[in-house]
Amino acid sequence: MRKTNGQPNPSSPDPLKTWKDSHPSQSTWLALLESDWPGAQEICRRFIEEISLAGLDAETAETMVDNGLSASLTAYRKSLNDDTISDPQRLLIFSRALASRFIELVGRERSVEQLVIHWLPDSLAKVLEPRSNVRESSDAT
């Protein structure tokens, strides 16, 4: 997202749409996630916003967005093949993978769980709240 005077510019094109347009196969998985969990794309937008606020050059930020979204969608895709993982757990796997990748790439003071809570839209946070101690799936990333 482009910034004006250090602030996000709301008139800029949707950076998630830009990413989806250049990653059609990953975009398919994101569409599936969104159809299962309306609002899931907002998690991605919040991730992209955090990257844009990290003060990185545009090329580095773009690479980090690509790496983060690709890794989290891969974790989600892998979780679909495991019948023992519930739908809410799959959303949590996606969210945790994205937050873990953010911490790897940018290095922040917040934990994976704090980022997940921060990025989840209210409608999804209410669904996941009772599952907050679902194990992290490091093998899904």
N, CA, C and O atoms as a MOPAC input file, in Angstrom:
PM7 MOZYME 1SCF
protein

 N      0.84200 1    -1.16400 1     0.00000 1
 C      0.00000 1     0.00000 1     0.00000 1
 C      0.88700 1     1.22600 1     0.00000 1
 O      1.80700 1     1.30700 1     0.81300 1
 N      0.65100 1     2.16300 1    -0.86100 1
 C      1.43100 1     3.37800 1    -0.91200 1
 C      1.10600 1     4.25900 1     0.27900 1
 O     -0.01600 1     4.25800 1     0.78500 1
 N      2.12200 1     5.02100 1     0.72600 1
 C      1.93300 1     5.90800 1     1.85800 1
 C      2.04900 1     7.35100 1     1.39800 1
 O      2.79800 1     7.67100 1     0.47600 1
 N      1.30200 1     8.20200 1     2.05100 1
 C      1.41400 1     9.63900 1     1.86400 1
 C      1.78400 1    10.21600 1     3.21100 1
 O      1.05300 1    10.04100 1     4.18500 1
 N      2.93100 1    10.91400 1     3.27900 1
 C      3.42000 1    11.45700 1     4.54800 1
 C      3.50600 1    10.37700 1     5.63100 1
 O      3.17500 1    10.62300 1     6.79100 1
 N      3.95300 1     9.18500 1     5.24100 1
 C      4.12300 1     8.10000 1     6.18700 1
 C      2.84200 1     7.37900 1     6.56700 1
 O      2.88200 1     6.43800 1     7.36000 1
 N      1.71200 1     7.79300 1     6.02700 1
 C      0.42900 1     7.17500 1     6.34800 1
 C     -0.09200 1     6.40300 1     5.13900 1
 O      0.15500 1     6.79700 1     3.99900 1
 N     -0.81200 1     5.30400 1     5.38100 1
 C     -1.39100 1     4.56900 1     4.25000 1
 C     -2.30600 1     5.46700 1     3.44300 1
 O     -3.04300 1     6.28000 1     4.00000 1
 N     -2.25800 1     5.32000 1     2.14300 1
 C     -3.08200 1     6.12200 1     1.25200 1
 C     -4.29400 1     5.29900 1     0.83100 1
 O     -4.15900 1     4.35100 1     0.05700 1
 N     -5.49100 1     5.65700 1     1.34200 1
 C     -6.66800 1     4.85500 1     1.03800 1
 C     -7.06200 1     4.85400 1    -0.43000 1
 O     -7.82900 1     3.99100 1    -0.85800 1
 N     -6.55800 1     5.79800 1    -1.20900 1
 C     -6.89300 1     5.82400 1    -2.62800 1
 C     -6.00600 1     4.89000 1    -3.45100 1
 O     -6.23000 1     4.71500 1    -4.64900 1
 N     -4.99800 1     4.28900 1    -2.80800 1
 C     -4.12900 1     3.33900 1    -3.50500 1
 C     -4.91300 1     2.07900 1    -3.82800 1
 O     -5.88200 1     1.75000 1    -3.14500 1
 N     -4.48800 1     1.37400 1    -4.87400 1
 C     -5.15600 1     0.11000 1    -5.20200 1
 C     -5.01500 1    -0.87900 1    -4.04500 1
 O     -4.07100 1    -0.80600 1    -3.25800 1
 N     -5.95800 1    -1.79300 1    -3.96000 1
 C     -5.92100 1    -2.81600 1    -2.92700 1
 C     -4.68500 1    -3.68100 1    -3.14500 1
 O     -4.59100 1    -4.36400 1    -4.16500 1
 N     -3.72500 1    -3.66900 1    -2.20100 1
 C     -2.49900 1    -4.45200 1    -2.39800 1
 C     -2.75700 1    -5.95300 1    -2.42500 1
 O     -2.00000 1    -6.69600 1    -3.05000 1
 N     -3.80600 1    -6.41000 1    -1.76100 1
 C     -4.11900 1    -7.84000 1    -1.80700 1
 C     -4.60600 1    -8.22300 1    -3.19500 1
 O     -4.24700 1    -9.28600 1    -3.70100 1
 N     -5.41200 1    -7.38300 1    -3.81700 1
 C     -5.88000 1    -7.64700 1    -5.18200 1
 C     -4.69100 1    -7.68500 1    -6.13800 1
 O     -4.61600 1    -8.54500 1    -7.01600 1
 N     -3.78000 1    -6.76200 1    -5.96300 1
 C     -2.57600 1    -6.73400 1    -6.79800 1
 C     -1.80900 1    -8.04600 1    -6.65100 1
 O     -1.36400 1    -8.62000 1    -7.64500 1
 N     -1.65400 1    -8.52100 1    -5.41600 1
 C     -0.94500 1    -9.77300 1    -5.17700 1
 C     -1.69800 1   -10.93900 1    -5.80900 1
 O     -1.09500 1   -11.78300 1    -6.47300 1
 N     -3.01200 1   -10.98900 1    -5.60500 1
 C     -3.81100 1   -12.08400 1    -6.16100 1
 C     -3.72500 1   -12.10400 1    -7.68700 1
 O     -3.64800 1   -13.17700 1    -8.28400 1
 N     -3.73600 1   -10.94400 1    -8.31700 1
 C     -3.65700 1   -10.86700 1    -9.77600 1
 C     -2.34600 1   -11.44500 1   -10.29700 1
 O     -2.31000 1   -12.01100 1   -11.39000 1
 N     -1.27900 1   -11.30800 1    -9.53100 1
 C      0.01400 1   -11.81400 1    -9.98800 1
 C      0.32300 1   -13.22900 1    -9.47300 1
 O      1.37800 1   -13.78200 1    -9.78500 1
 N     -0.58500 1   -13.81000 1    -8.69200 1
 C     -0.41100 1   -15.16000 1    -8.15300 1
 C     -1.71500 1   -15.94700 1    -8.30400 1
 O     -2.36600 1   -16.25400 1    -7.30600 1
 N     -2.10100 1   -16.27400 1    -9.53600 1
 C     -3.41600 1   -16.89300 1    -9.74700 1
 C     -3.61700 1   -18.23600 1    -9.03800 1
 O     -4.71900 1   -18.51100 1    -8.56400 1
 N     -2.59200 1   -19.06800 1    -8.95600 1
 C     -2.80100 1   -20.36300 1    -8.29500 1
 C     -2.99100 1   -20.17800 1    -6.78700 1
 O     -3.84600 1   -20.82600 1    -6.18400 1
 N     -2.20600 1   -19.31000 1    -6.19000 1
 C     -2.37000 1   -19.02000 1    -4.76100 1
 C     -3.69600 1   -18.30800 1    -4.50700 1
 O     -4.33100 1   -18.50200 1    -3.47000 1
 N     -4.10100 1   -17.48800 1    -5.46000 1
 C     -5.35700 1   -16.76400 1    -5.34500 1
 C     -6.53700 1   -17.72200 1    -5.23500 1
 O     -7.51500 1   -17.42700 1    -4.54900 1
 N     -6.44900 1   -18.86500 1    -5.90500 1
 C     -7.49700 1   -19.88300 1    -5.83400 1
 C     -7.63600 1   -20.40700 1    -4.40600 1
 O     -8.74800 1   -20.58800 1    -3.91100 1
 N     -6.50000 1   -20.64900 1    -3.74600 1
 C     -6.53400 1   -21.13000 1    -2.36400 1
 C     -7.05700 1   -20.05400 1    -1.42200 1
 O     -7.77200 1   -20.34800 1    -0.46400 1
 N     -6.69900 1   -18.82000 1    -1.70000 1
 C     -7.20100 1   -17.71500 1    -0.88300 1
 C     -8.71500 1   -17.56900 1    -1.04600 1
 O     -9.41900 1   -17.27400 1    -0.08000 1
 N     -9.20800 1   -17.77200 1    -2.25100 1
 C    -10.65300 1   -17.70900 1    -2.49300 1
 C    -11.37200 1   -18.82900 1    -1.73200 1
 O    -12.45500 1   -18.61400 1    -1.18800 1
 N    -10.76800 1   -20.02800 1    -1.69600 1
 C    -11.35600 1   -21.13200 1    -0.94300 1
 C    -11.38700 1   -20.80100 1     0.55100 1
 O    -12.39700 1   -21.01800 1     1.22000 1
 N    -10.28900 1   -20.28000 1     1.05800 1
 C    -10.23400 1   -19.88500 1     2.46600 1
 C    -11.31300 1   -18.84600 1     2.76900 1
 O    -12.00700 1   -18.94000 1     3.78200 1
 N    -11.44700 1   -17.87200 1     1.89800 1
 C    -12.44600 1   -16.81400 1     2.08700 1
 C    -13.86200 1   -17.37300 1     2.00100 1
 O    -14.74900 1   -16.91000 1     2.71800 1
 N    -14.08800 1   -18.35700 1     1.14000 1
 C    -15.43900 1   -18.92200 1     1.04100 1
 C    -15.78000 1   -19.72000 1     2.30300 1
 O    -16.93400 1   -19.73600 1     2.73100 1
 N    -14.78500 1   -20.38200 1     2.90000 1
 C    -15.00400 1   -21.09400 1     4.15700 1
 C    -15.12400 1   -20.13100 1     5.33300 1
 O    -15.89900 1   -20.36100 1     6.26100 1
 N    -14.35600 1   -19.06100 1     5.28500 1
 C    -14.27100 1   -18.10800 1     6.38900 1
 C    -14.36600 1   -16.68000 1     5.85500 1
 O    -13.34200 1   -16.01900 1     5.68200 1
 N    -15.56900 1   -16.19900 1     5.59400 1
 C    -15.70900 1   -14.81600 1     5.12100 1
 C    -15.01100 1   -13.85600 1     6.09400 1
 O    -15.25700 1   -13.87100 1     7.30000 1
 N    -14.15600 1   -13.04500 1     5.54000 1
 C    -13.35600 1   -12.13400 1     6.34500 1
 C    -11.90100 1   -12.55000 1     6.43400 1
 O    -11.06700 1   -11.78800 1     6.92400 1
 N    -11.58400 1   -13.75400 1     5.96200 1
 C    -10.19900 1   -14.24200 1     6.04300 1
 C     -9.23700 1   -13.36700 1     5.24100 1
 O     -8.07300 1   -13.21400 1     5.61100 1
 N     -9.72100 1   -12.80200 1     4.15600 1
 C     -8.83200 1   -11.94100 1     3.36900 1
 C     -8.44200 1   -10.68600 1     4.14000 1
 O     -7.41700 1   -10.06900 1     3.85200 1
 N     -9.25400 1   -10.31000 1     5.11300 1
 C     -8.90700 1    -9.15500 1     5.94900 1
 C     -7.64400 1    -9.43900 1     6.75400 1
 O     -6.86300 1    -8.52600 1     7.02200 1
 N     -7.43800 1   -10.68700 1     7.14000 1
 C     -6.20300 1   -11.06600 1     7.83700 1
 C     -5.00900 1   -10.75300 1     6.93700 1
 O     -3.99900 1   -10.21700 1     7.39400 1
 N     -5.13500 1   -11.09500 1     5.65200 1
 C     -4.06500 1   -10.82900 1     4.68600 1
 C     -3.83400 1    -9.33200 1     4.52600 1
 O     -2.69200 1    -8.87700 1     4.47500 1
 N     -4.90400 1    -8.57800 1     4.44900 1
 C     -4.77100 1    -7.12300 1     4.30300 1
 C     -4.06800 1    -6.51900 1     5.52100 1
 O     -3.25200 1    -5.60800 1     5.38100 1
 N     -4.38100 1    -7.02200 1     6.70000 1
 C     -3.74600 1    -6.50600 1     7.92300 1
 C     -2.26700 1    -6.88800 1     7.96000 1
 O     -1.43300 1    -6.10900 1     8.42200 1
 N     -1.94700 1    -8.07800 1     7.47900 1
 C     -0.55000 1    -8.49800 1     7.35400 1
 C      0.19000 1    -7.55200 1     6.40800 1
 O      1.27900 1    -7.07500 1     6.72600 1
 N     -0.40600 1    -7.28500 1     5.24800 1
 C      0.21300 1    -6.39300 1     4.26200 1
 C      0.38500 1    -4.99600 1     4.85700 1
 O      1.40800 1    -4.34800 1     4.63800 1
 N     -0.60000 1    -4.54300 1     5.59600 1
 C     -0.51000 1    -3.22400 1     6.23300 1
 C      0.65300 1    -3.18200 1     7.22100 1
 O      1.39100 1    -2.19800 1     7.26700 1
 N      0.82000 1    -4.24200 1     8.01100 1
 C      1.94900 1    -4.29900 1     8.95500 1
 C      3.27800 1    -4.23600 1     8.21100 1
 O      4.20200 1    -3.54600 1     8.64100 1
 N      3.37400 1    -4.95400 1     7.09600 1
 C      4.59700 1    -4.91000 1     6.28800 1
 C      4.82900 1    -3.48500 1     5.78700 1
 O      5.95400 1    -2.98400 1     5.81900 1
 N      3.76200 1    -2.83900 1     5.32500 1
 C      3.91700 1    -1.48200 1     4.77200 1
 C      4.34500 1    -0.48100 1     5.83500 1
 O      4.96400 1     0.53400 1     5.51500 1
 N      4.02500 1    -0.75100 1     7.08400 1
 C      4.39300 1     0.15900 1     8.17700 1
 C      5.78500 1    -0.12400 1     8.73800 1
 O      6.25500 1     0.59200 1     9.62300 1
 N      6.44400 1    -1.16100 1     8.23000 1
 C      7.75000 1    -1.56800 1     8.75100 1
 C      8.89400 1    -0.70000 1     8.23000 1
 O     10.03800 1    -0.86700 1     8.65400 1
 N      8.59800 1     0.22300 1     7.31600 1
 C      9.62600 1     1.12400 1     6.80900 1
 C     10.61000 1     0.48300 1     5.85100 1
 O     11.76800 1     0.89400 1     5.78500 1
 N     10.16800 1    -0.51100 1     5.11500 1
 C     11.03800 1    -1.21300 1     4.17100 1
 C     10.92300 1    -0.59900 1     2.78200 1
 O      9.93700 1     0.06800 1     2.46800 1
 N     11.93600 1    -0.83000 1     1.95700 1
 C     11.82400 1    -0.38300 1     0.57300 1
 C     10.76800 1    -1.23800 1    -0.12300 1
 O     10.46300 1    -2.34400 1     0.32300 1
 N     10.21700 1    -0.72400 1    -1.20600 1
 C      9.07800 1    -1.35700 1    -1.88400 1
 C      9.38300 1    -2.78000 1    -2.33700 1
 O      8.53800 1    -3.66500 1    -2.20400 1
 N     10.57400 1    -3.00800 1    -2.86700 1
 C     10.91900 1    -4.34600 1    -3.36900 1
 C     11.00300 1    -5.36300 1    -2.22700 1
 O     10.50300 1    -6.48200 1    -2.34800 1
 N     11.62800 1    -4.97400 1    -1.13400 1
 C     11.72900 1    -5.86100 1     0.02600 1
 C     10.34500 1    -6.15200 1     0.59900 1
 O     10.03100 1    -7.29600 1     0.92600 1
 N      9.52500 1    -5.11800 1     0.71900 1
 C      8.17000 1    -5.29500 1     1.23900 1
 C      7.36200 1    -6.23800 1     0.35200 1
 O      6.64500 1    -7.10400 1     0.85400 1
 N      7.47600 1    -6.07500 1    -0.94900 1
 C      6.75400 1    -6.94200 1    -1.88400 1
 C      7.19400 1    -8.39200 1    -1.73700 1
 O      6.36000 1    -9.29700 1    -1.76100 1
 N      8.49500 1    -8.61900 1    -1.58600 1
 C      9.02400 1    -9.96600 1    -1.40100 1
 C      8.50900 1   -10.57300 1    -0.10200 1
 O      8.15800 1   -11.75300 1    -0.05900 1
 N      8.46400 1    -9.77400 1     0.94800 1
 C      7.98300 1   -10.26000 1     2.23600 1
 C      6.49400 1   -10.61000 1     2.18400 1
 O      6.06500 1   -11.61300 1     2.75400 1
 N      5.72200 1    -9.78400 1     1.50300 1
 C      4.29000 1   -10.07600 1     1.33700 1
 C      4.13100 1   -11.38300 1     0.58100 1
 O      3.34800 1   -12.24500 1     0.98000 1
 N      4.86500 1   -11.53000 1    -0.50000 1
 C      4.78800 1   -12.75200 1    -1.30300 1
 C      5.16800 1   -13.97300 1    -0.47300 1
 O      4.45700 1   -14.97800 1    -0.48400 1
 N      6.28900 1   -13.89000 1     0.24800 1
 C      6.74500 1   -15.01900 1     1.07100 1
 C      5.73000 1   -15.36900 1     2.15600 1
 O      5.42800 1   -16.54200 1     2.37600 1
 N      5.21300 1   -14.36100 1     2.82400 1
 C      4.27600 1   -14.59800 1     3.91700 1
 C      2.96700 1   -15.19700 1     3.44900 1
 O      2.49400 1   -16.18300 1     4.01300 1
 N      2.37800 1   -14.60700 1     2.42100 1
 C      1.10100 1   -15.11700 1     1.92600 1
 C      1.25700 1   -16.50800 1     1.32000 1
 O      0.41500 1   -17.37900 1     1.54000 1
 N      2.32200 1   -16.71900 1     0.56300 1
 C      2.55400 1   -18.02800 1    -0.05300 1
 C      2.74000 1   -19.11000 1     1.01200 1
 O      2.15200 1   -20.18700 1     0.90900 1
 N      3.55200 1   -18.82900 1     2.03200 1
 C      3.80400 1   -19.81900 1     3.08800 1
 C      2.52700 1   -20.14000 1     3.86900 1
 O      2.27000 1   -21.30200 1     4.18000 1
 N      1.74000 1   -19.13600 1     4.18000 1
 C      0.53000 1   -19.38800 1     4.96700 1
 C     -0.52600 1   -20.12100 1     4.14900 1
 O     -1.24400 1   -20.96800 1     4.68100 1
 N     -0.62500 1   -19.80600 1     2.87200 1
 C     -1.57500 1   -20.52300 1     2.01600 1
 C     -1.12600 1   -21.96200 1     1.77600 1
 O     -1.96500 1   -22.85200 1     1.63400 1
 N      0.17000 1   -22.20200 1     1.73000 1
 C      0.68000 1   -23.56400 1     1.61600 1
 C      0.33200 1   -24.35600 1     2.87700 1
 O     -0.07200 1   -25.51600 1     2.79100 1
 N      0.48600 1   -23.73600 1     4.03700 1
 C      0.11800 1   -24.40100 1     5.29500 1
 C     -1.37000 1   -24.72700 1     5.31100 1
 O     -1.77100 1   -25.81300 1     5.73100 1
 N     -2.17800 1   -23.79000 1     4.85600 1
 C     -3.62600 1   -24.01300 1     4.78300 1
 C     -3.94600 1   -25.15700 1     3.81800 1
 O     -4.73100 1   -26.05000 1     4.13700 1
 N     -3.33200 1   -25.12000 1     2.64200 1
 C     -3.57500 1   -26.15100 1     1.63200 1
 C     -3.21200 1   -27.53100 1     2.17700 1
 O     -3.96700 1   -28.48400 1     1.98900 1
 N     -2.07000 1   -27.65000 1     2.84700 1
 C     -1.65400 1   -28.92900 1     3.42700 1
 C     -2.63400 1   -29.39100 1     4.49400 1
 O     -2.88700 1   -30.58900 1     4.62400 1
 N     -3.18300 1   -28.46500 1     5.25200 1
 C     -4.11900 1   -28.84200 1     6.32200 1
 C     -5.41500 1   -29.41300 1     5.75800 1
 O     -6.10400 1   -30.17200 1     6.43800 1
 N     -5.74900 1   -29.05700 1     4.53100 1
 C     -6.97100 1   -29.57200 1     3.90700 1
 C     -6.89300 1   -31.07600 1     3.65200 1
 O     -7.92100 1   -31.74200 1     3.53300 1
 N     -5.67500 1   -31.60900 1     3.56800 1
 C     -5.48900 1   -33.03100 1     3.31200 1
 C     -5.52000 1   -33.88200 1     4.57700 1
 O     -5.39600 1   -35.10500 1     4.50500 1
 N     -5.68200 1   -33.25000 1     5.72300 1
 C     -5.67900 1   -33.96200 1     6.99600 1
 C     -7.08600 1   -33.93400 1     7.59000 1
 O     -7.55000 1   -32.89900 1     8.06900 1
 N     -7.75400 1   -35.08000 1     7.55100 1
 C     -9.13500 1   -35.16700 1     8.03800 1
 C     -9.25000 1   -34.97100 1     9.54600 1
 O    -10.35200 1   -34.76400 1    10.05300 1
 N     -8.15100 1   -35.03100 1    10.26000 1
 C     -8.21600 1   -34.85400 1    11.71300 1
 C     -8.20500 1   -33.38000 1    12.11100 1
 O     -8.38500 1   -33.05200 1    13.28400 1
 N     -7.99500 1   -32.49700 1    11.14600 1
 C     -7.94900 1   -31.06000 1    11.42100 1
 C     -9.31100 1   -30.46400 1    11.08700 1
 O     -9.81200 1   -30.62200 1     9.97400 1
 N     -9.89900 1   -29.78400 1    12.05300 1
 C    -11.21200 1   -29.16600 1    11.85400 1
 C    -11.07300 1   -27.87200 1    11.05100 1
 O     -9.97600 1   -27.33100 1    10.90900 1
 N    -12.17800 1   -27.39500 1    10.53800 1
 C    -12.16100 1   -26.13600 1     9.78400 1
 C    -11.63200 1   -24.97100 1    10.61900 1
 O    -10.79500 1   -24.21200 1    10.12900 1
 N    -12.09200 1   -24.80000 1    11.87300 1
 C    -11.52300 1   -23.70200 1    12.67000 1
 C    -10.01300 1   -23.85600 1    12.88500 1
 O     -9.28500 1   -22.86400 1    12.90500 1
 N     -9.55000 1   -25.08400 1    13.04400 1
 C     -8.11300 1   -25.30300 1    13.19900 1
 C     -7.36400 1   -24.90200 1    11.92300 1
 O     -6.25100 1   -24.37900 1    11.99300 1
 N     -7.96800 1   -25.14500 1    10.77200 1
 C     -7.33100 1   -24.76700 1     9.49700 1
 C     -7.16500 1   -23.24900 1     9.40100 1
 O     -6.12700 1   -22.75400 1     8.96100 1
 N     -8.18600 1   -22.53200 1     9.81300 1
 C     -8.08500 1   -21.07100 1     9.82300 1
 C     -6.98400 1   -20.62900 1    10.77600 1
 O     -6.22200 1   -19.71200 1    10.47000 1
 N     -6.90300 1   -21.27100 1    11.91300 1
 C     -5.86400 1   -20.94200 1    12.87700 1
 C     -4.47600 1   -21.29300 1    12.33600 1
 O     -3.52500 1   -20.54000 1    12.54500 1
 N     -4.35200 1   -22.41500 1    11.64900 1
 C     -3.07400 1   -22.79700 1    11.02800 1
 C     -2.64600 1   -21.72700 1    10.02900 1
 O     -1.48600 1   -21.31300 1    10.01500 1
 N     -3.57900 1   -21.28200 1     9.19600 1
 C     -3.28600 1   -20.22600 1     8.23000 1
 C     -2.82500 1   -18.95200 1     8.95100 1
 O     -1.79700 1   -18.37100 1     8.60600 1
 N     -3.58900 1   -18.53600 1     9.94000 1
 C     -3.29500 1   -17.28600 1    10.65300 1
 C     -1.96900 1   -17.35600 1    11.38900 1
 O     -1.18500 1   -16.40600 1    11.36300 1
 N     -1.71900 1   -18.48000 1    12.04300 1
 C     -0.45900 1   -18.64300 1    12.77400 1
 C      0.73200 1   -18.71300 1    11.82100 1
 O      1.79700 1   -18.17000 1    12.11700 1
 N      0.56000 1   -19.36900 1    10.69300 1
 C      1.65500 1   -19.42800 1     9.71600 1
 C      1.99200 1   -18.03200 1     9.21100 1
 O      3.16300 1   -17.69100 1     9.04600 1
 N      0.97000 1   -17.23100 1     8.96900 1
 C      1.18600 1   -15.86300 1     8.49500 1
 C      1.89100 1   -15.02900 1     9.56400 1
 O      2.82800 1   -14.29000 1     9.26300 1
 N      1.44100 1   -15.14900 1    10.80400 1
 C      2.06200 1   -14.40000 1    11.89500 1
 C      3.50100 1   -14.86600 1    12.14000 1
 O      4.38700 1   -14.04800 1    12.38600 1
 N      3.72900 1   -16.16700 1    12.07200 1
 C      5.09500 1   -16.69700 1    12.25000 1
 C      6.02500 1   -16.17000 1    11.16400 1
 O      7.16100 1   -15.77900 1    11.43000 1
 N      5.52500 1   -16.16900 1     9.95600 1
 C      6.32200 1   -15.66800 1     8.82300 1
 C      6.61800 1   -14.18300 1     8.99100 1
 O      7.72300 1   -13.72900 1     8.69500 1
 N      5.63800 1   -13.43100 1     9.46400 1
 C      5.85100 1   -12.00200 1     9.70000 1
 C      6.97400 1   -11.79100 1    10.71100 1
 O      7.85500 1   -10.95600 1    10.50600 1
 N      6.93700 1   -12.54500 1    11.79300 1
 C      7.96600 1   -12.40000 1    12.82400 1
 C      9.33100 1   -12.79400 1    12.26600 1
 O     10.32900 1   -12.13200 1    12.55300 1
 N      9.38500 1   -13.86000 1    11.47400 1
 C     10.64500 1   -14.26300 1    10.82500 1
 C     11.18400 1   -13.16000 1     9.92400 1
 O     12.37800 1   -12.86000 1     9.94200 1
 N     10.29600 1   -12.55700 1     9.13700 1
 C     10.70500 1   -11.60100 1     8.12100 1
 C     10.98600 1   -10.20800 1     8.68000 1
 O     11.93700 1    -9.54900 1     8.26000 1
 N     10.17000 1    -9.76400 1     9.61600 1
 C     10.26900 1    -8.38900 1    10.09700 1
 C     10.81800 1    -8.32700 1    11.51200 1
 O     11.50000 1    -7.36900 1    11.87900 1
 N     10.52200 1    -9.34700 1    12.30500 1
 C     10.99100 1    -9.36100 1    13.67900 1
 C     10.31000 1    -8.28900 1    14.51300 1
 O     10.72000 1    -7.12900 1    14.49600 1
 N      9.31100 1    -8.65900 1    15.21300 1
 C      8.55900 1    -7.71900 1    16.03800 1
 C      8.53300 1    -8.21000 1    17.47200 1
 O      8.87200 1    -9.35800 1    17.76000 1
 N      8.12800 1    -7.32800 1    18.35900 1
 C      8.06700 1    -7.64000 1    19.77800 1
 C      6.88400 1    -8.53400 1    20.14200 1
 O      6.88200 1    -9.15000 1    21.20700 1
 N      5.88700 1    -8.60900 1    19.27400 1
 C      4.68600 1    -9.37900 1    19.59100 1
 C      4.87100 1   -10.85400 1    19.26500 1
 O      5.66700 1   -11.22900 1    18.40500 1
 N      4.11000 1   -11.67900 1    19.97900 1
 C      4.13800 1   -13.12100 1    19.74500 1
 C      3.21400 1   -13.47200 1    18.58200 1
 O      2.44800 1   -12.63500 1    18.10400 1
 N      3.30000 1   -14.71500 1    18.14100 1
 C      2.42000 1   -15.21200 1    17.08900 1
 C      0.96600 1   -15.02700 1    17.51200 1
 O      0.14600 1   -14.53100 1    16.73900 1
 N      0.65000 1   -15.42900 1    18.74800 1
 C     -0.73200 1   -15.32600 1    19.22200 1
 C     -1.20400 1   -13.87600 1    19.25800 1
 O     -2.34900 1   -13.59500 1    18.90300 1
 N     -0.34000 1   -12.95000 1    19.68200 1
 C     -0.73000 1   -11.53400 1    19.71400 1
 C     -1.01300 1   -11.00700 1    18.31600 1
 O     -1.96000 1   -10.24500 1    18.12300 1
 N     -0.20900 1   -11.40000 1    17.34400 1
 C     -0.44900 1   -10.96700 1    15.96900 1
 C     -1.74900 1   -11.55400 1    15.43000 1
 O     -2.52700 1   -10.85300 1    14.78400 1
 N     -1.98400 1   -12.83700 1    15.69400 1
 C     -3.22000 1   -13.47100 1    15.22500 1
 C     -4.41800 1   -12.72000 1    15.79400 1
 O     -5.34500 1   -12.38600 1    15.05600 1
 N     -4.40700 1   -12.45600 1    17.08000 1
 C     -5.51100 1   -11.73000 1    17.70800 1
 C     -5.66000 1   -10.34500 1    17.09300 1
 O     -6.77600 1    -9.89000 1    16.84600 1
 N     -4.55200 1    -9.68200 1    16.84900 1
 C     -4.56300 1    -8.33000 1    16.27700 1
 C     -5.12300 1    -8.31700 1    14.85400 1
 O     -5.82800 1    -7.38100 1    14.47700 1
 N     -4.82000 1    -9.33400 1    14.07300 1
 C     -5.21300 1    -9.36400 1    12.66000 1
 C     -6.60200 1    -9.92300 1    12.41300 1
 O     -7.21200 1    -9.60700 1    11.39200 1
 N     -7.11900 1   -10.74200 1    13.31600 1
 C     -8.41800 1   -11.36600 1    13.07000 1
 C     -9.55200 1   -10.34200 1    13.11500 1
 O     -9.64900 1    -9.55700 1    14.05900 1
 N    -10.40300 1   -10.35300 1    12.09800 1
 C    -11.61900 1    -9.54000 1    12.18800 1
 C    -12.47100 1   -10.06100 1    13.35300 1
 O    -12.37700 1   -11.23600 1    13.70900 1
 N    -13.28800 1    -9.20600 1    13.93700 1
 C    -14.10100 1    -9.58700 1    15.09200 1
 C    -14.92200 1   -10.84400 1    14.84300 1
 O    -15.02700 1   -11.70500 1    15.71600 1
 N    -15.50400 1   -10.95000 1    13.65200 1
 C    -16.35800 1   -12.10800 1    13.36000 1
 C    -15.57900 1   -13.41900 1    13.43700 1
 O    -16.12000 1   -14.43300 1    13.87800 1
 N    -14.32600 1   -13.40800 1    13.01800 1
 C    -13.51200 1   -14.62600 1    13.06800 1
 C    -12.90200 1   -14.84200 1    14.45100 1
 O    -12.72900 1   -15.98200 1    14.88400 1
 N    -12.58200 1   -13.77000 1    15.13200 1
 C    -12.02100 1   -13.89900 1    16.48000 1
 C    -13.01400 1   -14.58900 1    17.40600 1
 O    -12.62200 1   -15.39000 1    18.25500 1
 N    -14.29100 1   -14.28400 1    17.24500 1
 C    -15.31800 1   -14.90900 1    18.08600 1
 C    -15.39400 1   -16.40900 1    17.82700 1
 O    -15.63700 1   -17.18500 1    18.75100 1
 N    -15.18900 1   -16.81900 1    16.59000 1
 C    -15.23600 1   -18.23800 1    16.24500 1
 C    -14.02700 1   -18.96200 1    16.82100 1
 O    -14.15100 1   -20.09300 1    17.29100 1
 N    -12.87500 1   -18.33200 1    16.79100 1
 C    -11.64400 1   -19.00400 1    17.21500 1
 C    -11.35200 1   -18.87300 1    18.70100 1
 O    -10.53000 1   -19.62000 1    19.23100 1
 N    -11.99700 1   -17.95300 1    19.37700 1
 C    -11.70100 1   -17.69000 1    20.78100 1
 C    -11.63900 1   -18.95800 1    21.63700 1
 O    -10.68000 1   -19.11200 1    22.39400 1
 N    -12.62100 1   -19.88200 1    21.55700 1
 C    -12.52900 1   -21.08100 1    22.38300 1
 C    -11.42300 1   -22.02700 1    21.95800 1
 O    -11.09500 1   -22.95700 1    22.69500 1
 N    -10.84300 1   -21.81500 1    20.79400 1
 C     -9.80400 1   -22.72000 1    20.28200 1
 C     -8.42100 1   -22.09000 1    20.37500 1
 O     -7.49300 1   -22.53200 1    19.69700 1
 N     -8.27400 1   -21.07300 1    21.20000 1
 C     -7.02800 1   -20.31700 1    21.22700 1
 C     -5.82000 1   -21.16200 1    21.60000 1
 O     -4.69400 1   -20.77900 1    21.28000 1
 N     -6.01200 1   -22.29700 1    22.26400 1
 C     -4.85800 1   -23.11800 1    22.58300 1
 C     -4.73200 1   -24.33800 1    21.68600 1
 O     -4.16900 1   -25.35600 1    22.08900 1
 N     -5.26200 1   -24.23700 1    20.45800 1
 C     -5.02900 1   -25.28400 1    19.46600 1
 C     -3.53800 1   -25.27600 1    19.16400 1
 O     -2.94100 1   -24.21200 1    19.00000 1
 N     -2.94400 1   -26.43900 1    19.09100 1
 C     -1.49300 1   -26.51100 1    18.88900 1
 C     -1.07200 1   -25.83400 1    17.58900 1
 O     -1.79400 1   -25.85800 1    16.59200 1
 N      0.10300 1   -25.23500 1    17.62400 1
 C      0.64800 1   -24.65100 1    16.40800 1
 C      1.11500 1   -25.78500 1    15.52000 1
 O      1.60700 1   -26.80700 1    15.99900 1
 N      0.95400 1   -25.59400 1    14.23300 1
 C      1.34100 1   -26.64100 1    13.28900 1
 C      2.58600 1   -26.19900 1    12.54200 1
 O      2.50000 1   -25.64200 1    11.44800 1
 N      3.73700 1   -26.44900 1    13.13500 1
 C      4.97700 1   -26.05600 1    12.47700 1
 C      5.29300 1   -26.95400 1    11.29900 1
 O      6.01600 1   -26.55300 1    10.38700 1
 N      4.75800 1   -28.16500 1    11.31000 1
 C      5.02900 1   -29.07000 1    10.19200 1
 C      4.17100 1   -28.74000 1     8.97600 1
 O      4.41300 1   -29.27800 1     7.89600 1
 N      3.17100 1   -27.86500 1     9.12500 1
 C      2.31800 1   -27.48900 1     7.99100 1
 C      2.92500 1   -26.35300 1     7.18600 1
 O      2.42700 1   -26.04000 1     6.10500 1
 N      3.97400 1   -25.73400 1     7.67700 1
 C      4.59600 1   -24.61500 1     6.94900 1
 C      5.77500 1   -25.05900 1     6.14300 1
 O      6.40800 1   -24.24200 1     5.47400 1

